[in-house]
Amino acid sequence: MSSTGSSGGQPGSQRTADRASALGEPTQAYAELLAGNRRFVSGAPRHPNQDAGHRTAVADGQHPFAVIVGCSDSRLAAEIIFDRGLGDLFVVRTAGHTAGPEVLGSVEYAVTVLGTPLVVVLGHDSCGAVQAAREAAATGTAPSGHLRAVVDAVVPSLRRAEAEGVHDIDGIVDIHIAQTVETLLGQSPVLADEVARGRCAVVGVSYRLAAGVVRPVAAVPAGFAMLGGPAESSDPATPATV
């Protein structure tokens, strides 16, 4: 990982620093993500910051405006679905967006060292990790190898869904996204302090594989995810539950 680096007086590096400053507030960062997702959904992506000049500009330092804690699903490439480029997003991906120590440390690095103002938990419908955990719970059998750690990390979300009377897979996915938001804040005092000071926000969103649209599921501070003009307007049949 590279730290922020210095501008070095070079025009390209200065543009990177200026862009980071412009997106420094959580609300601005979230609005930028939603705008990119709308471009992706409409089939008119701009593919920003993917040219050779920008590659050179960010070579000596990074200023990502959002951390994406996403599922490893091959259809969930953050830079594509949010129409972003090099140096824009600090992406951490695990199956079922499970959050162990390495994930927490990566998030803390981005927020405290790089000054990233927004953390996004990115889940999706028909999540295989949630389905695997549900099957394991139903049959009473645990998967072999390290896959069991993924299933075990999803089990608390299954229990929460059961307690709330939620039984459909996508409803459980929403609960699991919200659970991951709470896990990040509950297990990382560093992140919780940044949020309490107003320097960062944490948002959980769900991505629809067929439609390509994201919608907010949970946010801290409460209601924050509605401030940027939620992207679920592209899919009015799916309300947000923030």
DRENZA-600272 format. One record per residue: x, y, z of N, C-alpha, C in turn; residue number from 0; residue in one letter. Coordinates in steps of 0.1 Angstrom, whole numbers, padded with zeros to 4 digits, always signed. Atoms other than C-alpha are relative to their C-alpha. Layout:
# residues N
X,Y,Z,X,Y,Z,X,Y,Z,NUM,a;
...
***
This chain:
# residues 242
+0008,-0012,+0000,+0000,+0000,+0000,+0009,+0012,+0000,0,m;
-0008,-0013,+0000,+0012,+0035,-0007,-0008,+0010,+0008,1,s;
+0006,-0010,-0007,+0005,+0064,+0015,-0004,+0012,-0009,2,s;
+0005,-0011,+0008,-0008,+0098,+0004,+0011,+0005,-0009,3,t;
-0010,-0006,+0008,+0026,+0109,-0009,+0000,+0015,+0000,4,g;
+0000,-0014,+0001,+0034,+0144,-0018,-0003,+0005,-0014,5,s;
+0003,-0005,+0013,+0023,+0166,-0046,+0012,+0002,-0009,6,s;
-0012,-0001,+0008,+0059,+0173,-0056,+0000,+0012,-0010,7,g;
+0000,-0011,+0009,+0048,+0204,-0074,-0004,-0004,-0015,8,g;
+0003,+0005,+0013,+0038,+0183,-0104,-0015,+0002,-0003,9,q;
+0014,-0003,+0003,+0005,+0193,-0122,-0009,-0012,+0002,10,p;
+0008,+0012,-0001,-0008,+0157,-0123,-0003,-0003,+0015,11,g;
+0002,+0003,-0014,-0002,+0152,-0086,-0008,+0010,+0007,12,s;
+0008,-0010,-0005,-0017,+0185,-0078,-0015,-0002,-0003,13,q;
+0014,+0003,+0004,-0049,+0176,-0097,-0005,-0011,+0009,14,r;
+0005,+0011,-0009,-0051,+0144,-0076,-0003,+0006,+0014,15,t;
+0003,-0006,-0013,-0048,+0164,-0044,-0012,+0009,+0000,16,a;
+0011,-0008,+0001,-0073,+0189,-0055,-0013,-0008,-0001,17,d;
+0012,+0009,+0001,-0098,+0161,-0064,-0003,-0006,+0013,18,r;
+0002,+0006,-0013,-0093,+0145,-0030,-0006,+0010,+0009,19,a;
+0006,-0010,-0009,-0100,+0178,-0013,-0014,+0003,-0003,20,s;
+0013,-0002,+0004,-0131,+0183,-0033,-0010,-0010,+0004,21,a;
+0008,+0011,-0004,-0144,+0149,-0023,+0002,-0004,+0014,22,l;
-0004,+0003,-0014,-0132,+0152,+0013,-0012,-0002,+0009,23,g;
+0011,+0001,-0009,-0166,+0154,+0029,-0008,-0013,-0003,24,e;
+0007,+0013,+0003,-0186,+0121,+0033,-0012,+0001,-0009,25,p;
+0012,-0002,+0009,-0217,+0135,+0016,+0004,+0002,-0014,26,t;
-0005,-0002,+0013,-0197,+0146,-0014,+0005,-0013,-0006,27,q;
-0006,+0013,+0004,-0179,+0112,-0016,-0012,-0009,-0004,28,a;
+0011,+0009,+0003,-0212,+0094,-0015,-0008,+0004,-0012,29,y;
+0006,-0005,+0012,-0228,+0116,-0041,+0008,-0004,-0012,30,a;
-0009,+0003,+0011,-0198,+0109,-0064,-0002,-0015,-0004,31,e;
+0002,+0015,+0002,-0203,+0071,-0060,-0014,-0002,-0007,32,l;
+0013,+0002,+0006,-0240,+0074,-0068,-0001,+0005,-0014,33,l;
+0000,-0005,+0013,-0234,+0095,-0098,+0007,-0010,-0010,34,a;
-0007,+0010,+0008,-0210,+0069,-0111,-0009,-0012,-0003,35,g;
+0009,+0012,+0002,-0235,+0041,-0105,-0011,+0003,-0010,36,n;
+0011,-0003,+0010,-0262,+0060,-0124,+0005,+0000,-0014,37,r;
-0006,+0000,+0014,-0238,+0064,-0154,+0001,-0015,-0004,38,r;
-0002,+0015,+0003,-0231,+0026,-0152,-0013,-0006,-0004,39,f;
+0013,+0006,+0002,-0268,+0017,-0150,-0006,+0005,-0014,40,v;
+0006,-0006,+0012,-0277,+0040,-0179,+0008,-0004,-0013,41,s;
-0008,+0004,+0011,-0250,+0025,-0201,+0008,+0011,-0006,42,g;
-0008,-0011,+0005,-0231,+0057,-0204,+0012,+0003,+0009,43,a;
-0011,-0002,-0010,-0200,+0053,-0182,+0011,+0009,-0007,44,p;
-0011,-0009,+0005,-0172,+0079,-0185,+0014,-0006,+0001,45,r;
-0013,+0007,-0003,-0144,+0056,-0173,+0010,+0011,+0004,46,h;
-0010,-0011,-0004,-0127,+0085,-0154,+0012,-0005,+0006,47,p;
-0013,+0003,-0007,-0091,+0084,-0142,+0005,-0013,-0004,48,n;
-0005,+0013,+0004,-0082,+0054,-0163,+0010,+0002,-0012,49,q;
-0009,-0003,+0011,-0059,+0071,-0188,+0015,+0000,+0005,50,d;
-0014,+0001,-0004,-0021,+0070,-0189,+0005,+0012,+0008,51,a;
-0004,-0011,-0007,-0017,+0105,-0177,-0004,-0001,+0015,52,g;
+0004,+0001,-0014,-0037,+0098,-0145,+0008,-0011,+0007,53,h;
-0008,+0011,-0006,-0018,+0066,-0140,+0013,+0005,+0005,54,r;
-0013,-0007,-0004,+0014,+0087,-0138,-0003,+0009,+0012,55,t;
+0003,-0010,-0010,-0003,+0113,-0116,-0001,-0007,+0014,56,a;
+0002,+0006,-0013,-0012,+0088,-0089,+0011,-0010,+0004,57,v;
-0010,+0009,-0003,+0020,+0068,-0090,+0007,+0003,+0013,58,a;
-0008,-0004,-0012,+0036,+0087,-0061,-0009,+0002,+0012,59,d;
+0009,-0002,-0012,+0005,+0088,-0038,-0014,-0003,-0004,60,g;
+0014,+0003,+0002,-0031,+0079,-0034,-0009,+0008,+0009,61,q;
+0010,-0008,-0008,-0061,+0099,-0022,-0014,-0006,-0003,62,h;
+0013,+0006,+0002,-0091,+0075,-0024,-0011,+0007,+0007,63,p;
+0011,-0008,-0007,-0124,+0092,-0016,-0010,-0010,+0007,64,f;
+0009,+0009,-0007,-0142,+0060,-0005,+0007,-0014,+0002,65,a;
-0004,+0014,-0002,-0134,+0026,+0010,-0012,-0009,-0003,66,v;
+0011,+0010,+0003,-0154,-0003,-0004,+0003,-0013,+0006,67,i;
-0001,+0013,-0006,-0158,-0033,+0018,-0010,-0009,-0007,68,v;
+0009,+0007,+0009,-0173,-0056,-0008,+0001,-0015,+0001,69,g;
+0000,+0015,+0002,-0182,-0092,-0015,+0009,-0003,-0011,70,c;
-0009,+0004,+0010,-0157,-0110,-0036,-0006,-0005,-0013,71,s;
+0007,+0004,+0011,-0183,-0120,-0061,+0005,+0006,-0013,72,d;
-0007,-0005,+0012,-0168,-0117,-0096,-0009,+0011,-0008,73,s;
+0008,-0009,+0007,-0198,-0096,-0108,-0001,+0013,+0008,74,r;
+0001,-0011,-0009,-0192,-0070,-0081,+0012,+0009,+0000,75,l;
-0012,-0008,+0001,-0162,-0050,-0093,-0003,+0014,+0002,76,a;
+0004,-0013,-0005,-0165,-0017,-0075,+0004,+0011,-0010,77,a;
-0004,-0010,+0009,-0145,+0004,-0100,-0009,+0001,-0013,78,e;
+0009,+0000,+0012,-0169,-0007,-0128,-0014,+0005,+0004,79,i;
+0014,-0004,-0003,-0203,-0004,-0111,-0001,+0014,+0006,80,i;
+0001,-0014,-0004,-0194,+0030,-0097,+0007,+0009,-0010,81,f;
-0007,-0008,+0011,-0176,+0041,-0129,+0011,+0009,+0005,82,d;
-0011,-0007,-0005,-0144,+0051,-0112,+0013,-0005,-0006,83,r;
-0013,+0004,+0006,-0107,+0048,-0120,+0011,-0002,+0011,84,g;
-0012,+0002,-0008,-0072,+0045,-0106,+0001,+0011,+0012,85,l;
-0002,-0009,-0011,-0067,+0060,-0071,-0013,+0005,+0006,86,g;
+0013,-0005,-0005,-0105,+0066,-0065,-0005,-0007,+0012,87,d;
+0006,+0008,-0010,-0115,+0037,-0044,+0010,-0009,+0007,88,l;
-0009,+0009,-0008,-0097,+0017,-0016,-0009,-0012,+0002,89,f;
+0010,+0011,+0001,-0113,-0017,-0022,+0006,-0012,+0009,90,v;
-0003,+0012,-0009,-0113,-0046,+0004,-0011,-0010,-0003,91,v;
+0010,+0009,+0004,-0131,-0077,-0008,+0002,-0014,+0007,92,r;
+0000,+0014,-0005,-0140,-0110,+0010,-0013,-0006,-0004,93,t;
+0013,+0007,+0002,-0167,-0136,+0004,-0010,+0004,+0011,94,a;
+0011,-0004,-0009,-0199,-0123,+0019,+0004,+0013,+0008,95,g;
-0005,-0012,-0007,-0180,-0090,+0029,+0001,-0003,+0015,96,h;
-0003,+0003,-0014,-0170,-0107,+0061,+0012,+0008,+0005,97,t;
-0010,-0010,-0005,-0149,-0084,+0083,+0008,-0006,+0012,98,a;
-0009,+0005,-0010,-0120,-0101,+0101,+0011,+0011,+0003,99,g;
-0010,-0010,-0004,-0089,-0083,+0116,+0007,+0006,-0012,100,p;
-0007,-0006,+0012,-0072,-0078,+0082,-0009,+0010,-0007,101,e;
+0009,-0010,+0006,-0103,-0061,+0068,-0001,+0012,+0009,102,v;
+0001,-0012,-0009,-0106,-0039,+0099,+0012,+0008,-0001,103,l;
-0012,-0007,+0001,-0070,-0030,+0097,+0001,+0008,-0013,104,g;
+0000,-0007,+0013,-0073,-0021,+0060,-0009,+0012,+0000,105,s;
+0009,-0011,-0001,-0103,+0001,+0067,+0006,+0011,+0008,106,v;
-0006,-0010,-0009,-0085,+0018,+0095,+0012,+0008,-0007,107,e;
-0011,-0006,+0007,-0055,+0024,+0073,-0005,+0011,-0010,108,y;
+0005,-0010,+0010,-0076,+0041,+0046,-0006,+0012,+0007,109,a;
+0006,-0011,-0007,-0095,+0062,+0071,+0009,+0009,+0007,110,v;
-0009,-0008,-0008,-0067,+0074,+0093,+0013,+0004,-0007,111,t;
-0012,-0003,+0007,-0036,+0073,+0071,-0003,+0008,-0013,112,v;
+0004,-0006,+0013,-0052,+0082,+0037,-0010,+0011,+0001,113,l;
+0010,-0011,-0002,-0079,+0104,+0052,-0013,-0002,-0008,114,g;
+0012,+0003,+0008,-0107,+0086,+0033,-0013,+0003,+0008,115,t;
+0012,-0005,-0008,-0141,+0101,+0044,-0012,-0009,+0000,116,p;
+0012,+0008,+0002,-0165,+0073,+0034,+0004,-0015,+0000,117,l;
-0002,+0015,+0000,-0167,+0035,+0041,-0014,-0005,-0005,118,v;
+0012,+0006,+0006,-0192,+0016,+0020,+0001,-0015,+0001,119,v;
+0002,+0014,+0000,-0203,-0020,+0027,-0008,-0004,-0012,120,v;
+0007,+0003,+0013,-0212,-0034,-0007,-0004,-0015,-0001,121,l;
+0005,+0013,+0001,-0234,-0065,-0007,-0009,-0001,-0013,122,g;
+0007,+0001,+0012,-0256,-0079,-0034,-0011,-0011,+0001,123,h;
+0011,+0010,+0000,-0288,-0100,-0041,+0006,-0013,-0003,124,d;
-0004,+0014,+0002,-0285,-0138,-0042,+0014,-0003,+0004,125,s;
-0014,+0002,-0005,-0253,-0137,-0022,+0003,-0015,+0003,126,c;
-0004,+0014,-0001,-0236,-0171,-0024,+0004,-0004,+0014,127,g;
-0005,+0003,-0013,-0220,-0168,+0010,-0012,-0001,+0010,128,a;
+0012,+0001,-0009,-0254,-0161,+0027,-0007,-0013,-0003,129,v;
+0007,+0012,+0003,-0269,-0190,+0008,+0007,-0012,+0006,130,q;
-0007,+0011,-0006,-0241,-0213,+0019,-0002,-0001,+0015,131,a;
+0002,+0000,-0014,-0245,-0203,+0055,-0014,-0004,+0004,132,a;
+0014,+0004,-0002,-0282,-0208,+0053,-0002,-0015,-0002,133,r;
+0001,+0015,+0002,-0278,-0243,+0039,+0007,-0007,+0011,134,e;
-0007,+0007,-0011,-0252,-0252,+0065,-0009,+0000,+0013,135,a;
+0008,-0001,-0012,-0276,-0240,+0093,-0012,-0010,-0001,136,a;
+0012,+0008,+0002,-0305,-0259,+0077,+0003,-0015,+0001,137,a;
-0004,+0014,+0001,-0286,-0292,+0073,+0008,-0004,+0013,138,t;
-0008,+0003,-0012,-0265,-0289,+0105,+0014,-0005,-0004,139,g;
-0013,+0004,+0004,-0234,-0295,+0085,+0009,+0012,-0004,140,t;
-0009,-0011,+0002,-0204,-0272,+0083,+0009,-0003,-0012,141,a;
-0009,+0003,+0011,-0183,-0268,+0051,+0014,-0003,+0005,142,p;
-0014,+0003,-0004,-0147,-0280,+0051,+0009,+0011,-0003,143,s;
-0010,-0010,+0002,-0116,-0260,+0051,-0003,+0014,+0005,144,g;
+0001,-0014,-0005,-0114,-0222,+0056,-0014,+0006,-0004,145,h;
+0014,-0005,+0003,-0149,-0218,+0040,-0008,+0000,+0012,146,l;
+0008,+0000,-0012,-0162,-0226,+0074,+0000,+0014,+0007,147,r;
-0001,-0014,-0007,-0149,-0192,+0087,-0009,+0010,-0007,148,a;
+0010,-0009,+0007,-0170,-0174,+0060,-0014,-0003,+0005,149,v;
+0014,+0003,-0004,-0201,-0193,+0070,-0002,+0004,+0014,150,v;
+0002,-0004,-0014,-0195,-0188,+0107,-0002,+0015,+0002,151,d;
+0002,-0015,-0001,-0192,-0150,+0101,-0014,+0004,-0004,152,a;
+0014,-0003,+0004,-0226,-0150,+0084,-0011,-0004,+0009,153,v;
+0010,+0006,-0009,-0244,-0170,+0111,-0007,+0010,+0008,154,v;
+0007,-0010,-0008,-0251,-0140,+0133,-0011,+0008,-0007,155,p;
+0010,-0006,+0009,-0269,-0124,+0104,-0013,-0009,-0002,156,s;
+0011,+0009,+0001,-0290,-0155,+0100,-0009,+0000,+0012,157,l;
+0008,+0000,-0012,-0300,-0155,+0136,-0008,+0013,+0002,158,r;
+0007,-0013,-0001,-0309,-0118,+0135,-0012,+0000,-0010,159,r;
+0011,+0001,+0009,-0330,-0125,+0104,-0012,-0008,+0005,160,a;
+0010,+0009,-0006,-0348,-0153,+0121,-0008,+0007,+0011,161,e;
+0006,-0008,-0010,-0355,-0131,+0151,-0010,+0010,-0005,162,a;
+0009,-0010,+0006,-0370,-0105,+0129,-0010,-0005,-0010,163,e;
+0010,+0006,+0009,-0391,-0129,+0109,+0003,+0001,-0015,164,g;
-0004,-0002,+0014,-0371,-0124,+0077,+0005,-0013,-0006,165,v;
-0003,+0014,+0005,-0369,-0156,+0056,+0005,+0000,-0015,166,h;
-0004,+0000,+0014,-0363,-0146,+0019,+0015,+0004,+0000,167,d;
-0014,-0001,+0001,-0327,-0146,+0008,+0005,+0014,-0001,168,i;
-0004,-0014,+0002,-0325,-0110,-0003,-0003,+0009,+0012,169,d;
+0003,-0007,-0013,-0341,-0098,+0030,+0011,-0003,+0010,170,g;
-0011,+0004,-0009,-0314,-0118,+0048,+0013,+0007,-0004,171,i;
-0012,-0007,+0005,-0287,-0102,+0026,+0000,+0014,+0005,172,v;
+0001,-0014,-0005,-0300,-0067,+0036,+0004,+0000,+0015,173,d;
-0003,+0000,-0014,-0297,-0077,+0073,+0015,-0003,+0001,174,i;
-0015,+0003,-0001,-0262,-0091,+0067,+0008,+0012,-0003,175,h;
-0007,-0013,+0003,-0251,-0058,+0051,-0001,+0009,+0012,176,i;
+0002,-0008,-0012,-0265,-0039,+0081,+0009,-0005,+0011,177,a;
-0009,+0006,-0011,-0247,-0064,+0104,+0014,+0003,-0002,178,q;
-0014,-0003,+0002,-0214,-0058,+0087,+0003,+0015,+0003,179,t;
-0002,-0014,-0004,-0218,-0020,+0091,+0002,+0001,+0015,180,v;
-0001,+0000,-0014,-0224,-0026,+0128,+0013,-0007,+0005,181,e;
-0013,+0007,-0004,-0194,-0050,+0130,+0012,+0009,-0002,182,t;
-0012,-0009,+0002,-0170,-0025,+0115,+0001,+0010,+0011,183,l;
+0000,-0011,-0010,-0181,+0002,+0139,+0002,-0006,+0014,184,l;
-0002,+0006,-0013,-0183,-0022,+0169,+0013,-0005,+0003,185,g;
-0013,+0006,-0002,-0150,-0038,+0164,+0012,+0009,-0003,186,q;
-0011,-0009,+0003,-0130,-0008,+0153,-0003,+0014,+0007,187,s;
+0001,-0013,-0006,-0129,+0020,+0179,+0005,+0012,-0008,188,p;
-0006,-0010,+0008,-0107,+0039,+0155,-0010,+0005,-0010,189,v;
+0010,-0005,+0010,-0134,+0040,+0128,-0012,+0007,+0007,190,l;
+0012,-0006,-0008,-0162,+0047,+0154,+0004,+0014,+0004,191,a;
-0004,-0014,-0004,-0142,+0077,+0166,+0000,+0010,-0012,192,d;
+0000,-0009,+0012,-0138,+0091,+0131,-0014,+0003,-0004,193,e;
+0014,-0003,+0003,-0175,+0088,+0126,-0006,+0009,+0010,194,v;
+0005,-0009,-0010,-0183,+0104,+0159,+0005,+0014,-0001,195,a;
-0005,-0013,+0002,-0161,+0133,+0150,-0005,+0007,-0013,196,r;
+0005,-0006,+0013,-0179,+0138,+0117,+0009,+0000,-0012,197,g;
-0010,+0000,+0011,-0149,+0130,+0096,-0002,-0011,-0010,198,r;
+0003,+0012,+0008,-0163,+0098,+0082,-0014,-0005,+0002,199,c;
+0013,+0006,-0001,-0195,+0080,+0075,+0001,-0014,-0005,200,a;
+0000,+0014,+0004,-0203,+0043,+0070,-0014,-0003,-0006,201,v;
+0012,+0003,+0007,-0230,+0032,+0045,+0000,-0014,-0005,202,v;
+0002,+0014,+0006,-0243,-0003,+0036,-0009,+0001,-0012,203,g;
+0009,+0000,+0012,-0257,-0007,+0001,-0001,-0014,-0006,204,v;
+0002,+0013,+0006,-0271,-0036,-0018,+0000,+0002,-0015,205,s;
-0001,-0001,+0014,-0263,-0041,-0055,-0009,-0011,-0006,206,y;
+0008,+0010,+0008,-0288,-0058,-0079,+0007,-0005,-0012,207,r;
-0009,+0006,+0010,-0269,-0081,-0102,-0006,+0003,-0014,208,l;
+0006,-0002,+0013,-0294,-0078,-0131,-0001,+0015,-0004,209,a;
+0003,-0014,+0003,-0303,-0041,-0129,+0013,+0009,+0001,210,a;
-0013,-0007,-0002,-0268,-0029,-0118,-0001,+0012,+0009,211,g;
+0002,-0011,-0008,-0283,-0004,-0094,+0003,-0003,+0015,212,v;
-0002,+0002,-0015,-0273,+0001,-0057,-0010,+0008,+0007,213,v;
+0009,-0007,-0009,-0296,+0011,-0029,+0005,-0001,+0014,214,r;
-0004,+0000,-0014,-0289,+0021,+0007,-0008,-0009,+0008,215,p;
+0007,+0009,-0009,-0297,-0004,+0034,+0002,+0005,+0014,216,v;
-0003,-0005,-0014,-0280,+0011,+0065,+0010,+0011,-0001,217,a;
-0010,-0011,+0000,-0260,+0042,+0074,+0002,+0005,+0014,218,a;
-0004,-0006,-0012,-0242,+0057,+0103,+0009,+0012,-0004,219,v;
+0012,-0003,-0007,-0249,+0085,+0110,-0013,-0004,-0006,220,p;
+0013,+0004,+0005,-0285,+0075,+0107,-0006,+0010,-0011,221,a;
+0005,-0009,+0010,-0301,+0088,+0075,+0010,+0006,-0010,222,g;
-0010,-0006,+0008,-0268,+0098,+0060,-0002,-0004,-0015,223,f;
+0000,+0005,+0013,-0273,+0076,+0029,-0010,+0007,-0009,224,a;
+0010,-0007,+0008,-0303,+0097,+0018,+0005,+0013,-0005,225,m;
-0004,-0014,+0002,-0283,+0129,+0016,+0005,+0002,-0014,226,l;
-0006,-0002,+0013,-0267,+0122,-0017,-0009,-0002,-0012,227,g;
+0009,+0003,+0011,-0298,+0115,-0038,+0002,-0014,-0004,228,g;
-0002,+0015,+0001,-0301,+0077,-0036,-0002,-0005,-0014,229,p;
+0000,+0006,+0013,-0294,+0057,-0067,-0011,-0009,-0003,230,a;
+0011,+0009,+0002,-0324,+0035,-0061,-0011,+0006,-0008,231,e;
+0010,-0006,+0009,-0344,+0060,-0081,-0001,-0006,-0013,232,s;
+0000,+0007,+0013,-0333,+0040,-0111,-0008,-0013,+0001,233,s;
+0007,+0013,-0002,-0352,+0011,-0096,-0011,+0003,+0010,234,d;
+0010,-0005,-0010,-0383,+0026,-0079,-0008,-0011,+0007,235,p;
+0007,+0011,-0006,-0398,-0008,-0071,+0007,-0005,+0013,236,a;
-0007,+0005,-0011,-0371,-0013,-0045,+0003,+0011,+0010,237,t;
-0003,-0011,-0010,-0373,+0011,-0015,+0012,-0002,+0008,238,p;
-0012,+0001,-0009,-0344,+0019,+0007,-0005,-0002,+0014,239,a;
+0004,+0002,-0014,-0345,+0009,+0044,+0011,+0005,+0008,240,t;
-0011,-0007,-0007,-0321,+0034,+0059,-0005,+0004,+0014,241,v;
***
